[in-house]
Every structure is written in C-alpha cells, then in structure tokens.
Amino acid sequence: MRTEEINAKALQKTNNDRYLLSIAVNKRVEELYKGAKPLVDMDAKKVKLVDIALMEIAEGHINIKVQ
C-alpha cells in the first residue's frame, strides 16, 4: 500500500481529524520506541516507527476514540 493510501485510511479512522491522528501516532511511536511489538508484519529495524504506527491505525489494530 502506498504512503498516501495509508495516511488517508488512517485519517478516516479519526473522522478526518489530523490533530487527533497526530496525537495517536505520537503515543504509539513512544510505545514502539520503548519496546512494544508492532501489531503489523513490519520490521521495526528497517521501517520508521511512524510508518508502523500509521499502518497499525489504518488497518484497525489501534482503536482511537473519536468524540
């Protein structure tokens, strides 16, 4: 999947709220940096943590509360 498609799909999960998406990505990157295992089949040593977090959100592995 292309980066633009991943970003668009992840943004849909937040009802197109870019601020909420950026907060969710930041929190997940912190977790991954501290040693959490990726919820998608991507090598954390080869792929940026931000890309892993976006993919997890886009695929629905990370739930975001939209208020």
VEXMI-422078 format. One record per residue: x, y, z of N, C-alpha, C in turn. Coordinates in steps of 0.02 Angstrom, whole numbers. Last residue first. Layout:
+--------+--------+--------+--------+--------+--------+--------+--------+--------+
!    npx !    npy !    npz !   capx !   capy !   capz !    cpx !    cpy !    cpz !
+--------+--------+--------+--------+--------+--------+--------+--------+--------+
!      X !      Y !      Z !      X !      Y !      Z !      X !      Y !      Z !
...
+--------+--------+--------+--------+--------+--------+--------+--------+--------+
***
This chain:
+--------+--------+--------+--------+--------+--------+--------+--------+--------+
!    npx !    npy !    npz !   capx !   capy !   capz !    cpx !    cpy !    cpz !
+--------+--------+--------+--------+--------+--------+--------+--------+--------+
!   -727 !    587 !    981 !   -783 !    617 !   1019 !   -816 !    672 !    980 !
!   -657 !    435 !    951 !   -674 !    498 !    918 !   -735 !    526 !    955 !
!   -528 !    336 !   1003 !   -594 !    362 !   1023 !   -604 !    430 !    990 !
!   -453 !    217 !    906 !   -450 !    287 !    927 !   -521 !    310 !    943 !
!   -365 !     65 !    909 !   -430 !    100 !    910 !   -421 !    169 !    938 !
!   -260 !    -19 !    805 !   -260 !     31 !    859 !   -328 !     67 !    855 !
!   -289 !    -96 !    698 !   -260 !   -129 !    756 !   -259 !    -84 !    817 !
!   -333 !    -42 !    578 !   -381 !    -52 !    632 !   -355 !    -88 !    693 !
!   -250 !     -6 !    478 !   -276 !    -74 !    475 !   -324 !    -90 !    532 !
!   -215 !    123 !    519 !   -251 !    114 !    456 !   -284 !     45 !    452 !
!   -141 !     94 !    635 !   -204 !    132 !    640 !   -246 !    120 !    577 !
!    -32 !     26 !    580 !    -73 !     -6 !    632 !   -141 !     29 !    638 !
!     18 !    124 !    494 !     -9 !     62 !    466 !    -53 !     27 !    517 !
!     63 !    219 !    588 !     10 !    236 !    540 !    -22 !    174 !    510 !
!    163 !    143 !    652 !    105 !    167 !    690 !     48 !    185 !    643 !
!    253 !    125 !    546 !    222 !     66 !    578 !    159 !     88 !    615 !
!    289 !    256 !    520 !    255 !    218 !    468 !    221 !    156 !    497 !
!    354 !    286 !    640 !    294 !    324 !    620 !    255 !    286 !    568 !
!    464 !    203 !    636 !    412 !    190 !    686 !    347 !    227 !    669 !
!    521 !    150 !    476 !    515 !    202 !    527 !    456 !    186 !    573 !
!    595 !     -9 !    452 !    541 !     37 !    436 !    536 !     88 !    493 !
!    695 !    -90 !    502 !    701 !    -67 !    433 !    650 !    -13 !    415 !
!    663 !   -124 !    629 !    732 !   -104 !    617 !    741 !    -74 !    547 !
!    535 !   -170 !    627 !    547 !   -105 !    659 !    618 !    -80 !    649 !
!    460 !   -243 !    495 !    521 !   -246 !    535 !    538 !   -177 !    562 !
!    291 !   -288 !    502 !    341 !   -242 !    476 !    401 !   -245 !    523 !
!    148 !   -338 !    517 !    207 !   -375 !    497 !    256 !   -328 !    461 !
!     82 !   -254 !    662 !     81 !   -270 !    591 !    146 !   -304 !    573 !
!    106 !   -218 !    788 !     46 !   -258 !    777 !     36 !   -276 !    704 !
!    269 !   -222 !    862 !    223 !   -198 !    810 !    164 !   -246 !    800 !
!    293 !   -223 !   1038 !    297 !   -260 !    974 !    248 !   -231 !    924 !
!    377 !    -97 !   1130 !    315 !   -132 !   1113 !    323 !   -166 !   1045 !
!    489 !    -20 !   1162 !    496 !    -92 !   1156 !    432 !   -131 !   1140 !
!    488 !    115 !   1157 !    502 !     85 !   1223 !    502 !      9 !   1221 !
!    446 !    136 !   1028 !    514 !    154 !   1046 !    535 !    122 !   1112 !
!    312 !    101 !   1040 !    356 !     60 !    999 !    429 !     73 !   1016 !
!    267 !    206 !   1121 !    261 !    137 !   1144 !    309 !     92 !   1105 !
!    293 !    315 !   1036 !    326 !    312 !   1101 !    325 !    240 !   1128 !
!    206 !    283 !    933 !    278 !    284 !    920 !    316 !    280 !    985 !
!     83 !    302 !    998 !    103 !    235 !    977 !    177 !    231 !    962 !
!     84 !    440 !   1018 !     80 !    395 !   1075 !    104 !    325 !   1057 !
!     90 !    485 !    884 !    143 !    502 !    931 !    143 !    454 !    991 !
!    -32 !    439 !    834 !     30 !    414 !    805 !     87 !    426 !    854 !
!   -121 !    515 !    913 !   -122 !    441 !    916 !    -57 !    412 !    889 !
!    -88 !    645 !    872 !    -80 !    626 !    943 !    -76 !    550 !    949 !
!   -122 !    639 !    737 !    -52 !    652 !    756 !    -39 !    633 !    829 !
!   -260 !    616 !    746 !   -216 !    566 !    716 !   -144 !    577 !    736 !
!   -302 !    737 !    801 !   -312 !    675 !    838 !   -267 !    619 !    811 !
!   -266 !    822 !    694 !   -237 !    832 !    760 !   -243 !    768 !    801 !
!   -347 !    779 !    589 !   -274 !    771 !    584 !   -240 !    779 !    651 !
!   -488 !    701 !    572 !   -459 !    747 !    621 !   -384 !    736 !    623 !
!   -565 !    612 !    496 !   -527 !    665 !    463 !   -501 !    719 !    510 !
!   -606 !    516 !    589 !   -655 !    562 !    560 !   -622 !    623 !    530 !
!   -504 !    430 !    612 !   -512 !    485 !    659 !   -563 !    536 !    635 !
!   -501 !    344 !    507 !   -514 !    314 !    573 !   -525 !    368 !    626 !
!   -459 !    424 !    403 !   -530 !    405 !    406 !   -548 !    378 !    475 !
!   -322 !    422 !    425 !   -359 !    484 !    438 !   -434 !    471 !    442 !
!   -289 !    296 !    379 !   -281 !    310 !    450 !   -320 !    373 !    469 !
!   -315 !    316 !    242 !   -353 !    266 !    279 !   -349 !    278 !    354 !
!   -220 !    415 !    212 !   -291 !    428 !    202 !   -334 !    379 !    241 !
!    -99 !    346 !    241 !   -117 !    408 !    277 !   -192 !    422 !    271 !
!   -107 !    243 !    146 !   -104 !    227 !    218 !   -126 !    288 !    258 !
!   -104 !    316 !     28 !   -162 !    274 !     43 !   -165 !    257 !    118 !
!     22 !    373 !     35 !    -37 !    417 !     32 !   -100 !    378 !     50 !
!    104 !    258 !     32 !    103 !    301 !     91 !     41 !    346 !     92 !
!     27 !    111 !    -38 !     65 !    173 !    -43 !     56 !    216 !     19 !
!     43 !    -59 !      0 !      0 !      0 !      0 !     45 !     62 !      0 !
+--------+--------+--------+--------+--------+--------+--------+--------+--------+
***
